[in-house]
Amino acid sequence: MDRRLALRSTLVTLAAVALAGSGHAQSNAPFKIGFILPMTGQSASTGKQIEAAIKLWQAQNGTTVAGRKVEVIVKDDGAVPDVTKRIAQEMVVNDKVDVLAGFGITPCAFATAPIATQSKTPMIVTAAATSAITERSPYIVRTSFTLPQATVPIADWAAKHGIRKVVTFVADYGPGVDAEKFFKSEFQLNGGQITGEIRTPLKSPDFAPFLQKVADLKPDAVFVFLPSGQGAAFMKQFGERGLDKSGIKLIATGDVTDDDQLNDMGDVALGVVNSHHYSAAHPSAMNKKFVADFQAMNKFRPNFMAVGGWDGMHLIYNAIAATKGAGGGDALLAAMKGQLFESPRGQILIDAQTRDIVQDVYIRKVERQNGQLWNVEFDVRKAVKDPGKAK
Ligand code: PHB
């Protein structure tokens, strides 16, 4: 396509997206939620977890809210941003969805933000976690977490527990850059020293050369963020290179000791201290029921992605009820701001100003209990707002 034609086709699509946005709220038509998730490719576990959570939510809470039938459409973007954007356009223009949801990785959320704005469609981010995502559209609301939120507590814990020199080790894109930056500033503020900063490619990473660098630098600890799905491969290579026996401690965000893969990681994961907003071992009555019901429907344990999806459904159902089934982008958005409810992870709040999630962040240690590996919570930072919004 030449550039003029391409521009014209973009303008036509934009006009269709904007028009479609004003045509929602037909109260006898089903209320449609369009989930765009990675069901294939290296982030497929995120799609699998969130889809399972949506099914469990609807099995337990029904498919009618305030007299309105609720229909969920799930489409696979393979975590490719251009594909996410195209699917979002089709969902808004053709399917006339009332809400967009999902977004397995940050670039997919970024690519879709303009569609949410132009069509005035609430866009619920249930997975991706770069701080800046919610600033890309006034229609974005997040039920997952942010990397600064998950990282600051482990940096603070490390500095107060005898760790002086740290090498940071992160995936080289939005959430990794957030994790590196916020670990560094919090750790240095508490007297720690960063002796190396390593970034690994997002796609098909080979960790070996980067782990060799960690071994050569000999820090007290290596702090790791890798997106959900890469933790087991990392742990395997960490063990194979003997780093678990080198005296270099491994600390991380809970994305690395991911409940989706934790049980397959073996002894190398034992004792890893990490911080995150959700553990399948969270000892509340609500979470025990959530994990038991989830495992009765699936052959795997829920991870933090499943909980982001579950709470996304909860948020949307509450908003439909608040509009008495009428929906409408702006009315739904208004109903989502300031929502406060109990989640399997603990109490959560949608900050009305930032539309981002406020939640407890736990410090956990991987332990074997009854023959299985778990992230066992032993300390908590209450009601953490995204530190990335403070600037
Ligand atoms: C992201 O791309 O924003 C992302 C993906 C997986 C995670 C965390 C962040 O575990």
Residues whose N, C-alpha, C, O or C-beta is under 5 A from the ligand:
A	BS01	PHB	G104 I105 T106 A127 A128 A129 T130 P175 L226 P227 S228 D255
